[in-house]
Amino acid sequence: MAGRMVDISKRWGFHGVEALKNASPGYKIILGFFALLALAGAAVGLHGLFVGYHHVYGVTRQISWGLLISAYVFCVVTSTGLCIVSSVGHVFGGEAFMPIAKRAVFMSIVFMFGGFAIIFFDIENPFRMAIWNVLSPNFLSNMWWMGTLYGMYLVFMIIEYYFLLEQNHSLSRLMGFFGLVVGIAAHSNLGAVFGMLHGRPFWYGPYLPIYFIFSAAMSGGCAILFFTTLGWKINPEIMNQRMERALKSVTQITIFLISVIIFFTIWKIITGMVSEGKHLVIMSFLTGDYATNFWIFEIFLGMVLPLYLLIRSRGNNFNMILSATGLMMIGIFFMRYDIVIPGQIESVYHSMGVVEEAELLTYTPSFHEIMASLLGAAIIAFAYFAGEKMLNGHQLEKHEIVPEGGYICPGCGAIHFMEEGETEEDAMKRHHRIW
């Protein structure tokens, strides 16, 4: 057994529980705080499960999806985005992205568990759902496909991560490809859960399935930048030449994706303003009850300010990247909230001229909903901080990412290959066209 643990420690970079014991007192306090928060969230959630959600949640028959659905969407969107960003490296061979693979896949799994913990307390009978999802599948239901595809996605990601740790790159690449395909299918289907609801004009249409994919990629870029730079604060040794190059590449692609989402948002507003079914909801964003959410959190903190800071950072100012992506994570949560809740505030009877439904509906999350959402956040945070210590900052050994015949360029940090009879210096000149 001891030999097995030594072997795992060598291959996986696994430092075990001993790494947590040797952590600083402040680090242990952080872990303890998130562990207690998770326990408190689980206790409050279980109380709601047994008392009855209709007694303790702020949702109604007309606004049936509340904070828990928003938080669940935030988690699974981020998980899919991390999978998309990580696949650029170890699935499709972009060596600049390879150093982020382990952390990205690990956090993708963690975010899925966090999302499942949250949705567990939104389903009236989660155990019955899990059983009948298998015994009595409804192939015409988007909800059934969502649960099934996300379950398959999680399995593929776990297997992929295992093979990454085992340094079996052919199988990890194969599992990563399957995970990416199933993850994108699950995520576009999640958009279709909203987009195929005829009775909700704000959601209805082909926009959301497409938007969800691009938004997920943006969220994944933001998340890996945030968690990597935070890991650098915890352990500065992780920021070697290869990781610096990876962060610069991820920063560039995240800047592009933020610009794409700004483009999507502009046209959502413009088309919504001239749509009879969406006009009231769009006005609630621009000047109504959701204006603070939209202008301050979604637009300013979620897109405009991070875009400016990431451009200013040039991909190598890690403190600026950490600040930008930390604010962006908050803004992205409000993006998810502003999709789920406002889509329900216009009553389905409003277009019929029913006097009692002339005003927009209101929703306020309850204490139980907030605590159940914090359960998912606490699980993610605890797993992240524990993983940074136990897995040695997800650091890659040289032989893990450099194929036979290649070497790491001392100038740019990329993987170069030598032709027959070449020295490393000759190969570097050829790759960089130095005459």
GUZA-747600 format. One record per residue (C-alpha): x, y, z. Coordinates in steps of 0.5 Angstrom, whole numbers, plus 2048, in hexadecimal, padded with zeros to 3 digits. Layout:
N
XYZ;...
This chain:
435
800800800;806805802;8098037FB;8038057F7;80280B7FB;80980D7F9;80880B7F2;80180F7F2;8058157F5;80A8157F0;8068147EA;8008197EC;80481E7F0;7FF81C7F6;80181E7FC;7FB81C800;7F881E807;7FF81F809;7FF825805;7F9828808;7FC82780F;80282A80D;7FE83080B;7FF83780E;7FA839814;7F683E80F;7F683980A;7F283480F;7EE839811;7EB83A80A;7EA833809;7E683380F;7E283980D;7E0835807;7DF82F80A;7DA83280F;7D783680A;7D582F806;7D382C80C;7CE83280E;7CC832807;7CA82B807;7C782B80D;7C283180B;7C182D804;7BF827808;7BA82B80C;7B782D806;7B7827803;7B3824809;7AE82A80B;7AD82B803;7B08307FE;7A98337FD;7A9836805;7B1838805;7B283A7FE;7B18417FA;7AE83E7F4;7A783D7F2;7A383A7ED;7A48407E8;7AC8417E9;7AD8397EA;7B583A7E9;7B983E7EE;7C083F7F1;7C18377F1;7C08377EA;7C483D7E8;7CA83A7ED;7CA8337E9;7CA8377E3;7D083B7E5;7D48347E7;7D28307E1;7D48367DC;7DB8377E0;7DC82F7E0;7DB82F7D8;7DF8357D7;7E58327DB;7E482C7D6;7E48307D0;7EA8347D2;7EE82E7D4;7EC82A7CE;7F082F7CA;7F782C7CD;7F78257CF;7F18237CA;7F38277C3;7FA8287C5;7FB82F7C6;80182F7CA;8008367CD;7FA8337D1;7FD82D7D3;7FF82F7DA;7F88317DC;7F582A7DB;7F68277E1;7F382D7E5;7ED82E7E0;7EB8277E0;7EB8277E7;7E782D7E8;7E282B7E3;7E18257E7;7E08297ED;7DB82E7EA;7D78287E8;7D78257EF;7D582C7F2;7CF82D7EC;7CD8267EE;7CD8287F6;7C982E7F4;7C382B7EF;7C38257F4;7BF82A7F9;7BB82D7F3;7B88267F1;7B28247F6;7B481C7F6;7BB81C7F3;7BC8147F5;7B68137F1;7B88177EB;7BF8137EB;7BB80C7EB;7B680E7E6;7BA8127E1;7BD80B7E0;7B78067E0;7B280B7DD;7B680F7D8;7B28157D4;7B68167CD;7B281C7CB;7B48207D2;7B98257D2;7B98247D9;7BB81C7D9;7C081E7D4;7C38237D8;7C481E7DE;7C68197DA;7CC81D7D6;7CE8207DC;7CF81A7DF;7D38177D9;7D781D7D9;7D981C7E0;7DB8157DF;7DF8177D9;7E381C7DD;7E48187E3;7E78137DF;7EB8187DB;7EE81B7E1;7F08147E3;7F48137DD;7F781A7DD;7FA8187E4;7FC8117E2;8008157DC;7FC8107D7;7FB8167D2;7F88127CC;7F28107D1;7F28167D4;7F181A7CD;7EC8157CB;7E88167D1;7E981D7D1;7E681D7CA;7E08197CC;7DF81E7D2;7DF8247CE;7DA8217C9;7D581F7CE;7D68257D2;7D582A7CC;7CF8267CB;7CC8267D2;7CE82D7D2;7CA82F7CC;7C482B7CE;7C482F7D5;7C38357D0;7BE8317CD;7BA8307D3;7B98387D3;7B98397CC;7B38347CA;7AE8377CF;7A983A7CB;7A683D7D1;7AC8417D3;7AD8467CD;7B48497D0;7B78427D0;7B383F7CA;7B883E7C3;7BE83C7C1;7C28417C5;7C483E7CB;7C68377C9;7CC83B7C5;7CD8407CA;7CE83B7D0;7D48387CC;7D783E7CB;7D68417D2;7D883A7D5;7DF83B7D1;7E08427D4;7DE83F7DB;7E383A7DA;7E983F7D8;7E78437DE;7E783E7E3;7ED83A7E1;7F18417E1;7EE8437E8;7EF83C7EB;7F683C7E8;7F88437EA;7F58417F1;7F983B7F1;80083F7F0;7FE8437F6;7FE83D7FA;80483A7F7;80883E7F2;80C8387F0;8078367EB;80883C7E7;80E83A7E2;80F83C7DB;80A8377D8;8048397DD;8068417DB;80583F7D4;7FF83B7D5;7FC8417D9;7FD8467D4;7FA8417CF;7F48407D3;7F38487D4;7F38497CD;7EE8447CB;7EA8477D1;7EA84E7CF;7E884C7C8;7E28487CB;7E084E7D0;7DF8527C9;7DB84D7C6;7D684C7CC;7D68547CC;7D48537C5;7CE84E7C7;7CC8537CC;7CB8597C8;7C78557C3;7C38527C8;7C18597CB;7C085C7C4;7BB8567C1;7B88567C8;7B685D7C8;7B285C7C1;7AF8557C4;7A88567C7;7A98507CB;7B08527CE;7AF8597CE;7AD85A7D5;7B38557D8;7B88597D4;7B58607D7;7B685D7DE;7BD85C7DC;7BE8637DA;7BA8677DE;7B68627E3;7B785E7E9;7BD85A7E6;7C18607E3;7C685F7E9;7C78587E7;7C88597E0;7CC8607E0;7D185F7E6;7D28577E7;7D08547E0;7D385A7DB;7D885E7DF;7DB8587E4;7DA8527DF;7DC8557D9;7DE85C7D8;7E385D7DE;7E68567DD;7E78577D6;7EB85E7D7;7EF85A7DD;7F18547D9;7F38597D3;7F785D7D8;7FA8577DB;7FD8547D4;7FD84D7D7;80384E7DC;8008527E2;7FD84D7E6;7FB8517EC;7F78557E6;7F484F7E3;7F284C7EA;7EE8527EC;7EB8537E5;7E984B7E5;7E684C7EC;7E28517EA;7E084E7E4;7DE8487E8;7D984C7EC;7D684F7E5;7D58487E2;7D18467E8;7CC84C7E7;7CC84A7DF;7C98447E1;7C48477E6;7C284C7E1;7C18467DC;7BD8427E1;7B98477E5;7B784C7E0;7B48477DB;7AF8467E0;7AD84D7E2;7A884E7DD;7A284A7DE;79F8457D9;7988487D9;79B84F7D8;79A84F7D1;79384D7D2;7928547D5;7908517DC;78F8577E0;7928537E6;7998517E2;79A8587E0;7A08597E4;7A78557E4;7A78507E9;7AC8507EF;7B184B7F2;7B684B7F8;7BA8457FA;7B9842801;7BE841806;7BD839804;7BF83B7FD;7C583F7FF;7C883A803;7C68347FE;7CA8387F9;7D083A7FE;7D08327FF;7D28317F8;7D78377F8;7DA8357FE;7DB82E7FB;7DF8317F5;7E38357FA;7E58307FF;7E782B7F9;7EB8307F6;7EF8327FC;7F082B7FE;7F28297F7;7F782E7F6;7FB82B7FC;7FA8247FC;7FB8247F4;8018297F5;7FE82E7F1;7FD82A7EB;80482A7E8;8068277E2;80C8237E2;8108247DB;80F81D7D9;80881E7D9;8078237D4;80D8237CF;80D81D7CA;8138197C8;81881D7C4;8158247C6;8188297CB;81582F7CF;8188357CC;81C8397D1;8198407CD;81283F7CC;8108397D0;80D8357CB;80F82E7C8;81382E7C3;8168287BF;81D8277BC;81E8247B5;82481F7B4;82A8227B5;8288287B8;82A82B7BF;82582E7C4;8288357C2;8278337BA;8208317BC;81E8377BF;82183C7BA;81D8387B5;8168387B9;8178407BA;81A8417B3;8208447B6;8268457B1;
